[in-house]
Amino acid sequence: MISLREAGITVETAQSGRMVRRTILHPLSLDLGERRIAVVGANGSGKSSFLRLLNGLTAPTRGSVEVNGLDTRKDAAKVRRQVGFIFTDPLHQLVMTTPADDIELSLRSSIRDRSVRRAAARQLLDARGLGRVAESSIYDLSGGERQLVSLTTVLAVEPSIIVADEPTTLLDLRNRREVIDALTALDQQLIVATHDLDFAATADRVLVIDEGRLVHDGNPNEAIEEYRRRMLGGL
């Protein structure tokens, strides 16, 4: 369970030669327990900032965020073992030369023997249908393959929650379908920001974020209708 209590983000930015405080995410209180939660909102609305609170990538400047009782400020490393994060662009996440190298890096803390670790990495890639590209350059992979490798690196540490920040935005239709199918099949709780309203509609709960505020929280049909109204109401 992820719990937010009056959690918000305010930053200071330089403007006309002086520092100005700007609210990125207004304080909100939520318990996120549903198996599938979607987050929708316009670009720049605060969705990514909200997601980064959930595994300690960003600490709240006020309030608190807890994951199964662990405070994201005080226990960030433990939180990240429980909450895996998938970025929009997998190249922000994949740091090694090949998929096998990246998976092996994720396994380093749990498997000491390198040959055993390499075999485990290959096994995980095979299970995801990526065995054929295990030793390929990351840059030779399709966007969908890169995103699936990113997912595999996250799953390798066995988190109980997956947070994904617009994981299909940079993908074509076929790769988007493959990534959505992989995310849908996860046993873990999934919290995903997406512009794909068909995907959002399959969630148990949808949050709508607008200009740094949570403006709707409810079932998919009502939440998506509210999102459409806000996005298209002035047209």
C-alpha positions as a Python dict, from the first residue, in 0.01 Angstrom:
ca = {
    (1, 'M'): (0, 0, 0),
    (2, 'I'): (125, 346, -94),
    (3, 'S'): (-8, 625, 128),
    (4, 'L'): (29, 998, 68),
    (5, 'R'): (-54, 1245, 345),
    (6, 'E'): (-71, 1608, 236),
    (7, 'A'): (222, 1532, 5),
    (8, 'G'): (322, 1812, -228),
    (9, 'I'): (617, 1952, -421),
    (10, 'T'): (727, 2315, -427),
    (11, 'V'): (1045, 2435, -596),
    (12, 'E'): (1236, 2761, -615),
    (13, 'T'): (1320, 2896, -959),
    (14, 'A'): (1504, 3209, -1076),
    (15, 'Q'): (1275, 3465, -1234),
    (16, 'S'): (1374, 3822, -1327),
    (17, 'G'): (1680, 3804, -1104),
    (18, 'R'): (1502, 3674, -795),
    (19, 'M'): (1400, 3336, -658),
    (20, 'V'): (1033, 3252, -687),
    (21, 'R'): (858, 2958, -521),
    (22, 'R'): (647, 2750, -759),
    (23, 'T'): (413, 2465, -671),
    (24, 'I'): (463, 2163, -897),
    (25, 'L'): (218, 1940, -715),
    (26, 'H'): (-37, 2069, -468),
    (27, 'P'): (-76, 1870, -143),
    (28, 'L'): (-285, 1556, -174),
    (29, 'S'): (-379, 1265, 49),
    (30, 'L'): (-443, 922, -102),
    (31, 'D'): (-422, 552, -27),
    (32, 'L'): (-330, 359, -341),
    (33, 'G'): (-434, 0, -290),
    (34, 'E'): (-610, -106, -610),
    (35, 'R'): (-435, -357, -834),
    (36, 'R'): (-451, -133, -1143),
    (37, 'I'): (-444, 246, -1118),
    (38, 'A'): (-413, 482, -1416),
    (39, 'V'): (-310, 849, -1399),
    (40, 'V'): (-419, 1081, -1679),
    (41, 'G'): (-363, 1448, -1748),
    (42, 'A'): (-221, 1694, -1999),
    (43, 'N'): (151, 1722, -2068),
    (44, 'G'): (307, 1923, -1787),
    (45, 'S'): (11, 1867, -1555),
    (46, 'G'): (222, 1706, -1281),
    (47, 'K'): (170, 1335, -1358),
    (48, 'S'): (542, 1254, -1368),
    (49, 'S'): (609, 1448, -1048),
    (50, 'F'): (330, 1255, -878),
    (51, 'L'): (469, 919, -994),
    (52, 'R'): (821, 1007, -881),
    (53, 'L'): (688, 1061, -529),
    (54, 'L'): (573, 699, -517),
    (55, 'N'): (919, 539, -509),
    (56, 'G'): (1129, 820, -367),
    (57, 'L'): (1279, 948, -691),
    (58, 'T'): (1143, 1282, -571),
    (59, 'A'): (1090, 1359, -203),
    (60, 'P'): (785, 1564, -107),
    (61, 'T'): (872, 1914, 13),
    (62, 'R'): (572, 1892, 245),
    (63, 'G'): (371, 1604, 382),
    (64, 'S'): (479, 1243, 354),
    (65, 'V'): (470, 936, 130),
    (66, 'E'): (489, 584, 272),
    (67, 'V'): (519, 247, 100),
    (68, 'N'): (411, -40, 323),
    (69, 'G'): (507, 173, 623),
    (70, 'L'): (842, 288, 482),
    (71, 'D'): (892, 663, 451),
    (72, 'T'): (1028, 758, 107),
    (73, 'R'): (1255, 1022, 261),
    (74, 'K'): (1410, 806, 531),
    (75, 'D'): (1402, 465, 361),
    (76, 'A'): (1443, 549, -8),
    (77, 'A'): (1666, 250, -90),
    (78, 'K'): (1425, 3, 72),
    (79, 'V'): (1130, 170, -98),
    (80, 'R'): (1290, 135, -442),
    (81, 'R'): (1332, -238, -385),
    (82, 'Q'): (956, -257, -339),
    (83, 'V'): (852, -6, -606),
    (84, 'G'): (1003, -47, -953),
    (85, 'F'): (994, 257, -1185),
    (86, 'I'): (971, 246, -1565),
    (87, 'F'): (1059, 565, -1754),
    (88, 'T'): (897, 695, -2072),
    (89, 'D'): (1226, 663, -2260),
    (90, 'P'): (1397, 330, -2184),
    (91, 'L'): (1735, 477, -2278),
    (92, 'H'): (1712, 677, -1954),
    (93, 'Q'): (1702, 345, -1772),
    (94, 'L'): (1925, 108, -1967),
    (95, 'V'): (2285, 186, -1878),
    (96, 'M'): (2477, -119, -2001),
    (97, 'T'): (2576, -229, -2351),
    (98, 'T'): (2339, -523, -2395),
    (99, 'P'): (2010, -643, -2242),
    (100, 'A'): (2189, -933, -2071),
    (101, 'D'): (2435, -689, -1913),
    (102, 'D'): (2151, -471, -1784),
    (103, 'I'): (1961, -762, -1631),
    (104, 'E'): (2282, -893, -1478),
    (105, 'L'): (2337, -553, -1317),
    (106, 'S'): (1993, -573, -1155),
    (107, 'L'): (2075, -918, -1020),
    (108, 'R'): (2415, -825, -877),
    (109, 'S'): (2293, -774, -521),
    (110, 'S'): (2101, -1103, -508),
    (111, 'I'): (2329, -1340, -705),
    (112, 'R'): (2701, -1319, -626),
    (113, 'D'): (2835, -1581, -869),
    (114, 'R'): (2876, -1418, -1211),
    (115, 'S'): (2813, -1730, -1421),
    (116, 'V'): (2497, -1806, -1225),
    (117, 'R'): (2393, -1443, -1255),
    (118, 'R'): (2447, -1443, -1632),
    (119, 'A'): (2244, -1760, -1671),
    (120, 'A'): (1965, -1608, -1462),
    (121, 'A'): (1970, -1293, -1676),
    (122, 'R'): (1937, -1499, -1993),
    (123, 'Q'): (1653, -1698, -1839),
    (124, 'L'): (1461, -1383, -1751),
    (125, 'L'): (1504, -1249, -2104),
    (126, 'D'): (1394, -1582, -2253),
    (127, 'A'): (1080, -1574, -2039),
    (128, 'R'): (998, -1229, -2177),
    (129, 'G'): (1058, -1344, -2537),
    (130, 'L'): (1379, -1142, -2560),
    (131, 'G'): (1636, -1418, -2565),
    (132, 'R'): (1719, -1351, -2931),
    (133, 'V'): (1840, -998, -2846),
    (134, 'A'): (2015, -1078, -2517),
    (135, 'E'): (2362, -998, -2654),
    (136, 'S'): (2256, -728, -2902),
    (137, 'S'): (2342, -363, -2860),
    (138, 'I'): (2068, -170, -2682),
    (139, 'Y'): (2079, 74, -2974),
    (140, 'D'): (1994, -200, -3224),
    (141, 'L'): (1667, -284, -3047),
    (142, 'S'): (1324, -152, -3140),
    (143, 'G'): (1153, 88, -2902),
    (144, 'G'): (923, -188, -2783),
    (145, 'E'): (1212, -426, -2721),
    (146, 'R'): (1394, -160, -2521),
    (147, 'Q'): (1089, -96, -2308),
    (148, 'L'): (1040, -468, -2246),
    (149, 'V'): (1406, -497, -2146),
    (150, 'S'): (1353, -205, -1906),
    (151, 'L'): (1055, -386, -1759),
    (152, 'T'): (1263, -702, -1722),
    (153, 'T'): (1542, -515, -1540),
    (154, 'V'): (1285, -380, -1295),
    (155, 'L'): (1116, -717, -1243),
    (156, 'A'): (1453, -882, -1180),
    (157, 'V'): (1465, -732, -830),
    (158, 'E'): (1114, -864, -758),
    (159, 'P'): (929, -546, -657),
    (160, 'S'): (570, -571, -536),
    (161, 'I'): (464, -252, -716),
    (162, 'I'): (541, -124, -1067),
    (163, 'V'): (512, 247, -1146),
    (164, 'A'): (529, 333, -1517),
    (165, 'D'): (551, 686, -1657),
    (166, 'E'): (387, 691, -2001),
    (167, 'P'): (564, 369, -2106),
    (168, 'T'): (399, 355, -2451),
    (169, 'T'): (425, 720, -2557),
    (170, 'L'): (730, 674, -2782),
    (171, 'L'): (612, 348, -2941),
    (172, 'D'): (441, 258, -3265),
    (173, 'L'): (110, 69, -3262),
    (174, 'R'): (255, -284, -3263),
    (175, 'N'): (515, -215, -2995),
    (176, 'R'): (259, -28, -2789),
    (177, 'R'): (36, -334, -2793),
    (178, 'E'): (321, -562, -2686),
    (179, 'V'): (415, -339, -2393),
    (180, 'I'): (53, -297, -2280),
    (181, 'D'): (3, -673, -2294),
    (182, 'A'): (316, -724, -2082),
    (183, 'L'): (204, -466, -1825),
    (184, 'T'): (-148, -604, -1812),
    (185, 'A'): (-16, -954, -1742),
    (186, 'L'): (190, -847, -1438),
    (187, 'D'): (114, -1002, -1101),
    (188, 'Q'): (236, -684, -929),
    (189, 'Q'): (27, -380, -854),
    (190, 'L'): (58, -139, -1148),
    (191, 'I'): (30, 240, -1131),
    (192, 'V'): (69, 391, -1477),
    (193, 'A'): (51, 739, -1627),
    (194, 'T'): (-80, 721, -1981),
    (195, 'H'): (-234, 917, -2267),
    (196, 'D'): (-386, 593, -2400),
    (197, 'L'): (-744, 625, -2275),
    (198, 'D'): (-835, 273, -2388),
    (199, 'F'): (-555, 144, -2165),
    (200, 'A'): (-662, 374, -1880),
    (201, 'A'): (-1018, 243, -1912),
    (202, 'T'): (-901, -106, -1811),
    (203, 'A'): (-781, 20, -1470),
    (204, 'D'): (-969, -28, -1144),
    (205, 'R'): (-924, 339, -1057),
    (206, 'V'): (-825, 650, -1252),
    (207, 'L'): (-672, 969, -1114),
    (208, 'V'): (-699, 1293, -1315),
    (209, 'I'): (-427, 1552, -1253),
    (210, 'D'): (-460, 1905, -1390),
    (211, 'E'): (-221, 2195, -1327),
    (212, 'G'): (-59, 2016, -1035),
    (213, 'R'): (-386, 1928, -862),
    (214, 'L'): (-575, 1603, -825),
    (215, 'V'): (-909, 1704, -976),
    (216, 'H'): (-1082, 1367, -1001),
    (217, 'D'): (-1040, 1024, -844),
    (218, 'G'): (-1282, 749, -930),
    (219, 'N'): (-1395, 479, -1167),
    (220, 'P'): (-1253, 483, -1521),
    (221, 'N'): (-1566, 595, -1705),
    (222, 'E'): (-1628, 900, -1488),
    (223, 'A'): (-1263, 994, -1459),
    (224, 'I'): (-1195, 971, -1832),
    (225, 'E'): (-1507, 1175, -1905),
    (226, 'E'): (-1382, 1443, -1666),
    (227, 'Y'): (-1043, 1439, -1835),
    (228, 'R'): (-1203, 1476, -2181),
    (229, 'R'): (-1419, 1763, -2052),
    (230, 'R'): (-1117, 1948, -1920),
    (231, 'M'): (-911, 1889, -2232),
    (232, 'L'): (-1180, 1955, -2493),
    (233, 'G'): (-1441, 2166, -2315),
    (234, 'G'): (-1313, 2489, -2461),
    (235, 'L'): (-1311, 2367, -2820),
}
